Amino acid sequence: MRWPRPLDPVRSIKLKLSIVVAAPGGLALGFFWIRMGWLPPKTTLIAIGLAVLTSQVLAHGMTRPLREMTAATRAMARGDYSRRVRATSRDEVGQLAVAFNQMSADLAAADLHRRELIANVSHELRTPISALRAVLENLVDGVTPADPATLRTALAQSERLSNLVTDLLDLSRIDAGAISLNREELAVATLLAEVVAEAEVNAAAAGRSVTMSVTVEPAGATVFADRDRLHQVMVSLLDNAATHGPPDGRVQVVASALPGHLLIEVRDEGPGIPPGERHLVFQRFARGERASDGGTGLGLAIARWVVDLHGGTIAVVDPVSPAAGQPEPGCRVEQTGPGCRIRLTLPAAG
């Protein structure tokens, strides 16, 4: 059943409130006029006028947030997300104002994020494109011979472009919710051995002599996860650790099966990440002291989203030295010195 809405043509909510106040009073007075036959007309008109005037004064404050929201919405249409609505009342209009302010803040953050993403993508694309163009121009002009070293430089820049495009496509799929997980029960030791083998090849190709080790407790630990996605996360973490560690450093991968979840840590011997920057490393195109390797700046952001899709967590934690006392539960292999320590927690198998 659809109730009638006779006041819809009225364009002012204050006028509607006045009608709501005056109409019942008028009906009541009409009823008494018919039954009693007489009412003081002057007193009646004054009472109705005072009621309408009072409703107008009170309605002005009630409808002010609605007018402010209308103005703020028009400003948003022009790209201005800075306006906020005064939300002091505790009624439904006040709750609407609070929700509107939250929506404005979210839209402002999303717009800022979009602008930063466009700027960062433009910068990341311009660098390898400029380098590749310079190499090709030198080859065409005969300034540089087409020797293997020059071609390897061009190949490296094209690979960087390819990696960036791949990472951007992954992020777009994640943002659109188009990535599905093909979970299965995986042997942790086997998976990490494959990851370390690939990471060692990547490090050797980049001219880095890094020693990597894997420790899994217990040896038969399993995890319920998507093999390809988890492999992608671990390779990204190991490449990051190898890049920022010393030339002949060590990278440790420690996995421990705990009640209800699996804990994996990747530890390097590099300079580490200052506590004030740790919340930034999983953002897109993060740029800090550790982000000068020429990578895409998207690997850790993708790692965070993949771990979130698995229902787990990923974070940078404080390094632990042997002098710190007893190891944490599930982390019996201690970190040998300062560096970065990234910890993943994933739901256990089943």
C-alpha positions as CSV (number, residue, x, y, z in Angstrom):
1,M,0.0,0.0,0.0
2,R,1.4,3.4,-1.0
3,W,0.4,6.2,1.3
4,P,-0.6,9.6,-0.3
5,R,2.0,12.4,-0.3
6,P,0.0,15.6,-0.8
7,L,2.9,17.9,0.2
8,D,5.3,16.7,-2.5
9,P,4.6,19.8,-4.7
10,V,5.7,22.1,-1.9
11,R,9.3,23.0,-2.5
12,S,10.2,24.3,1.0
13,I,10.5,21.9,3.9
14,K,9.9,24.9,6.3
15,L,6.6,25.6,4.5
16,K,5.7,22.0,4.8
17,L,6.3,22.1,8.6
18,S,4.1,25.2,8.8
19,I,1.4,23.4,6.9
20,V,1.8,20.4,9.2
21,V,1.4,22.7,12.2
22,A,-1.4,24.9,10.8
23,A,-3.5,22.2,9.1
24,P,-4.4,20.2,12.3
25,G,-5.1,23.4,14.2
26,G,-7.3,24.7,11.4
27,L,-9.2,21.4,11.3
28,A,-9.6,21.4,15.1
29,L,-10.9,25.0,15.0
30,G,-13.3,24.1,12.2
31,F,-14.6,21.2,14.2
32,F,-15.3,23.4,17.3
33,W,-16.8,26.0,15.1
34,I,-19.3,23.5,13.7
35,R,-20.1,22.0,17.1
36,M,-20.1,25.2,19.2
37,G,-21.2,27.6,16.5
38,W,-18.9,30.4,17.6
39,L,-15.1,31.0,18.2
40,P,-13.3,34.4,18.8
41,P,-12.0,35.1,15.3
42,K,-9.2,37.5,16.4
43,T,-7.8,35.1,19.0
44,T,-8.0,32.2,16.6
45,L,-6.1,34.0,13.8
46,I,-3.4,35.2,16.3
47,A,-3.0,31.6,17.6
48,I,-2.6,30.2,14.1
49,G,-0.2,32.9,13.1
50,L,2.0,32.4,16.2
51,A,2.1,28.7,15.5
52,V,3.2,29.2,11.9
53,L,5.8,31.8,13.0
54,T,7.2,29.5,15.7
55,S,7.4,26.6,13.3
56,Q,9.3,28.8,10.8
57,V,11.9,29.8,13.4
58,L,12.4,26.3,14.6
59,A,12.4,24.8,11.1
60,H,15.2,27.1,10.1
61,G,17.7,25.4,12.4
62,M,16.3,22.0,11.6
63,T,16.7,22.4,7.9
64,R,20.1,24.2,7.9
65,P,22.1,20.9,7.7
66,L,20.0,19.9,4.7
67,R,20.8,23.2,2.9
68,E,24.5,22.8,3.8
69,M,24.5,19.3,2.3
70,T,23.0,20.6,-0.9
71,A,25.7,23.2,-1.2
72,A,28.4,20.7,-0.3
73,T,27.0,18.2,-2.9
74,R,27.2,20.9,-5.6
75,A,30.8,21.7,-4.6
76,M,31.6,17.9,-4.9
77,A,30.3,18.0,-8.4
78,R,33.0,20.6,-9.1
79,G,35.7,18.5,-7.5
80,D,35.7,20.3,-4.1
81,Y,35.5,17.7,-1.3
82,S,36.6,20.0,1.6
83,R,33.2,21.1,2.7
84,R,31.7,19.6,5.9
85,V,28.2,19.9,7.5
86,R,27.7,21.0,11.1
87,A,26.4,18.0,12.9
88,T,25.2,19.0,16.3
89,S,21.6,17.6,16.5
90,R,20.9,14.1,17.7
91,D,17.9,13.4,15.5
92,E,17.8,11.7,12.0
93,V,19.0,14.9,10.3
94,G,22.1,15.0,12.6
95,Q,22.8,11.3,11.9
96,L,22.5,12.1,8.2
97,A,24.9,15.0,8.6
98,V,27.5,12.7,10.3
99,A,27.1,10.1,7.6
100,F,27.4,12.8,4.9
101,N,30.7,14.1,6.5
102,Q,32.1,10.6,6.6
103,M,31.2,10.1,2.9
104,S,32.8,13.4,2.0
105,A,36.0,12.4,3.8
106,D,36.0,9.0,2.1
107,L,35.5,10.7,-1.3
108,A,38.3,13.2,-0.6
109,A,40.6,10.3,0.3
110,A,39.6,8.3,-2.8
111,D,40.1,11.4,-5.0
112,L,43.6,12.1,-3.5
113,H,44.5,8.4,-3.9
114,R,43.4,8.5,-7.6
115,R,45.5,11.6,-8.3
116,E,48.5,10.1,-6.5
117,L,48.1,6.9,-8.4
118,I,47.9,8.7,-11.8
119,A,51.0,10.8,-10.9
120,N,53.0,7.7,-9.7
121,V,52.1,5.6,-12.6
122,S,53.0,8.4,-15.0
123,H,56.4,8.7,-13.2
124,E,57.1,5.0,-13.1
125,L,56.2,4.6,-16.8
126,R,58.2,7.7,-17.9
127,T,61.5,6.5,-16.4
128,P,61.9,3.2,-18.2
129,I,60.4,4.6,-21.4
130,S,62.9,7.4,-21.4
131,A,65.8,5.1,-20.8
132,L,64.6,2.7,-23.5
133,R,64.1,5.5,-25.9
134,A,67.6,6.8,-25.3
135,V,69.2,3.4,-25.8
136,L,67.3,2.9,-29.1
137,E,68.1,6.4,-30.4
138,N,71.8,5.8,-29.7
139,L,71.5,2.5,-31.6
140,V,69.7,4.2,-34.6
141,D,72.2,7.1,-34.7
142,G,75.2,4.8,-34.5
143,V,76.4,6.4,-31.3
144,T,76.3,3.1,-29.4
145,P,77.1,-0.3,-31.1
146,A,74.4,-3.0,-31.0
147,D,76.5,-5.1,-28.6
148,P,75.1,-7.5,-26.0
149,A,75.6,-5.1,-23.2
150,T,73.5,-2.4,-24.9
151,L,70.8,-4.8,-25.8
152,R,70.7,-6.1,-22.2
153,T,70.1,-2.6,-21.0
154,A,67.2,-2.2,-23.4
155,L,65.9,-5.6,-22.4
156,A,66.0,-4.7,-18.7
157,Q,64.0,-1.5,-19.3
158,S,61.4,-3.4,-21.3
159,E,61.2,-6.0,-18.5
160,R,60.6,-3.3,-16.0
161,L,57.8,-1.9,-18.1
162,S,56.3,-5.4,-18.4
163,N,56.5,-5.9,-14.7
164,L,54.8,-2.6,-14.0
165,V,52.0,-3.3,-16.4
166,T,51.5,-6.8,-14.8
167,D,51.4,-5.4,-11.3
168,L,48.9,-2.7,-12.3
169,L,46.7,-5.3,-13.9
170,D,46.8,-7.4,-10.7
171,L,45.9,-4.4,-8.6
172,S,43.0,-3.5,-10.9
173,R,41.7,-7.1,-10.6
174,I,42.0,-7.0,-6.9
175,D,40.2,-3.6,-6.6
176,A,37.4,-4.9,-8.9
177,G,37.1,-8.1,-6.8
178,A,37.8,-10.1,-9.9
179,I,40.5,-12.3,-8.3
180,S,39.3,-15.6,-7.0
181,L,41.4,-18.0,-4.9
182,N,41.9,-21.6,-5.8
183,R,42.7,-22.9,-2.4
184,E,44.2,-26.2,-1.7
185,E,46.2,-27.9,1.1
186,L,49.9,-27.1,0.4
187,A,53.0,-28.5,2.0
188,V,54.8,-25.5,3.3
189,A,58.3,-26.9,3.0
190,T,57.9,-27.8,-0.6
191,L,56.4,-24.4,-1.5
192,L,59.1,-22.4,0.3
193,A,61.8,-24.5,-1.3
194,E,60.4,-23.6,-4.8
195,V,60.2,-20.0,-3.8
196,V,63.7,-19.8,-2.5
197,A,65.1,-21.5,-5.7
198,E,63.4,-18.9,-7.9
199,A,64.5,-16.0,-5.6
200,E,68.1,-17.2,-5.7
201,V,68.0,-17.2,-9.5
202,N,66.6,-13.7,-9.5
203,A,69.2,-12.5,-7.1
204,A,72.0,-14.1,-9.2
205,A,70.7,-12.5,-12.4
206,A,70.8,-9.1,-10.6
207,G,74.4,-9.7,-9.5
208,R,73.6,-10.1,-5.8
209,S,75.3,-12.9,-3.9
210,V,72.7,-13.7,-1.2
211,T,72.5,-16.8,0.9
212,M,68.9,-17.9,1.6
213,S,67.8,-20.5,4.1
214,V,64.4,-22.1,5.0
215,T,63.3,-23.5,8.3
216,V,59.8,-25.1,8.7
217,E,58.5,-26.3,12.1
218,P,57.2,-29.0,12.0
219,A,58.6,-30.3,8.8
220,G,55.2,-31.5,7.6
221,A,53.3,-28.3,8.2
222,T,50.6,-27.4,5.7
223,V,48.5,-24.4,4.8
224,F,45.2,-24.0,3.0
225,A,46.0,-21.4,0.3
226,D,46.2,-20.5,-3.4
227,R,49.6,-21.9,-4.5
228,D,50.2,-19.3,-7.3
229,R,49.2,-16.3,-5.2
230,L,51.2,-17.4,-2.2
231,H,54.2,-18.1,-4.4
232,Q,53.9,-14.6,-5.8
233,V,53.8,-13.1,-2.4
234,M,56.8,-15.0,-1.1
235,V,58.9,-14.3,-4.2
236,S,58.2,-10.6,-3.9
237,L,59.2,-10.6,-0.2
238,L,62.4,-12.5,-0.9
239,D,63.4,-10.3,-3.9
240,N,62.8,-7.3,-1.6
241,A,64.9,-8.8,1.2
242,A,67.7,-9.7,-1.2
243,T,67.7,-6.2,-2.8
244,H,68.0,-4.3,0.5
245,G,70.4,-6.6,2.3
246,P,74.2,-6.4,2.2
247,P,75.9,-7.8,-0.9
248,D,76.9,-11.1,0.8
249,G,74.0,-11.1,3.3
250,R,71.6,-13.8,4.4
251,V,67.9,-14.0,4.0
252,Q,66.0,-16.3,6.4
253,V,62.6,-17.8,5.8
254,V,61.1,-19.2,9.0
255,A,57.7,-21.0,9.0
256,S,56.0,-22.2,12.1
257,A,52.6,-24.1,12.4
258,L,50.7,-22.7,15.4
259,P,47.2,-23.6,16.6
260,G,44.8,-22.4,14.0
261,H,47.3,-20.6,11.7
262,L,50.6,-20.6,10.0
263,L,53.3,-18.0,10.7
264,I,55.9,-17.2,8.1
265,E,58.7,-14.6,8.6
266,V,61.2,-13.3,6.0
267,R,64.2,-11.7,7.6
268,D,67.1,-9.9,6.0
269,E,70.2,-8.2,7.3
270,G,69.7,-4.8,5.7
271,P,69.3,-1.4,7.4
272,G,65.7,-2.2,8.4
273,I,62.6,0.0,8.2
274,P,62.1,2.8,10.7
275,P,59.0,2.4,12.9
276,G,57.5,5.6,11.5
277,E,57.6,4.2,8.0
278,R,56.4,0.7,8.6
279,H,52.8,1.5,7.9
280,L,53.7,2.9,4.5
281,V,55.6,0.0,3.0
282,F,52.5,-1.9,1.9
283,Q,51.0,1.1,0.1
284,R,51.1,1.5,-3.6
285,F,54.3,3.1,-5.0
286,A,55.7,3.4,-1.4
287,R,58.9,5.3,-1.5
288,G,61.2,5.3,1.5
289,E,64.8,4.5,2.2
290,R,64.3,1.0,1.0
291,A,62.5,1.9,-2.1
292,S,65.3,3.0,-4.4
293,D,65.9,-0.3,-6.2
294,G,64.1,0.7,-9.3
295,G,61.2,-1.7,-8.8
296,T,57.6,-1.0,-9.5
297,G,56.8,-0.1,-5.9
298,L,53.7,-2.4,-6.1
299,G,55.0,-5.7,-4.9
300,L,54.3,-5.3,-1.2
301,A,51.0,-3.7,-1.9
302,I,49.9,-6.7,-4.0
303,A,51.3,-9.0,-1.2
304,R,49.1,-7.3,1.4
305,W,46.0,-7.7,-0.8
306,V,46.7,-11.3,-1.5
307,V,47.2,-12.0,2.2
308,D,44.0,-10.1,3.0
309,L,42.1,-12.3,0.5
310,H,43.4,-15.4,2.4
311,G,42.0,-14.0,5.7
312,G,45.6,-13.4,7.1
313,T,47.7,-10.5,8.1
314,I,51.1,-9.1,7.0
315,A,53.2,-6.6,8.9
316,V,56.7,-5.4,9.6
317,V,57.7,-6.3,13.1
318,D,60.8,-5.5,15.3
319,P,63.9,-7.5,14.6
320,V,65.0,-9.9,17.4
321,S,68.6,-10.5,18.4
322,P,69.9,-13.5,20.5
323,A,70.5,-11.1,23.4
324,A,66.8,-10.2,23.6
325,G,66.0,-13.3,25.6
326,Q,63.6,-16.2,24.8
327,P,62.3,-16.4,21.3
328,E,58.7,-15.7,20.6
329,P,56.3,-18.7,20.4
330,G,56.6,-20.4,17.0
331,C,59.9,-18.4,16.2
332,R,62.6,-20.7,17.5
333,V,65.1,-19.6,14.8
334,E,66.4,-16.2,15.9
335,Q,67.3,-13.3,13.7
336,T,71.1,-13.0,13.6
337,G,71.2,-9.2,13.6
338,P,69.5,-6.0,12.6
339,G,67.4,-5.8,9.5
340,C,63.8,-6.1,8.3
341,R,61.4,-8.7,9.6
342,I,58.2,-9.2,7.7
343,R,55.6,-11.5,9.3
344,L,52.7,-13.3,7.6
345,T,49.9,-15.2,9.3
346,L,47.7,-17.4,7.3
347,P,44.8,-19.7,8.4
348,A,45.9,-23.3,8.9
349,A,45.0,-26.1,6.5
350,G,41.3,-27.1,6.6
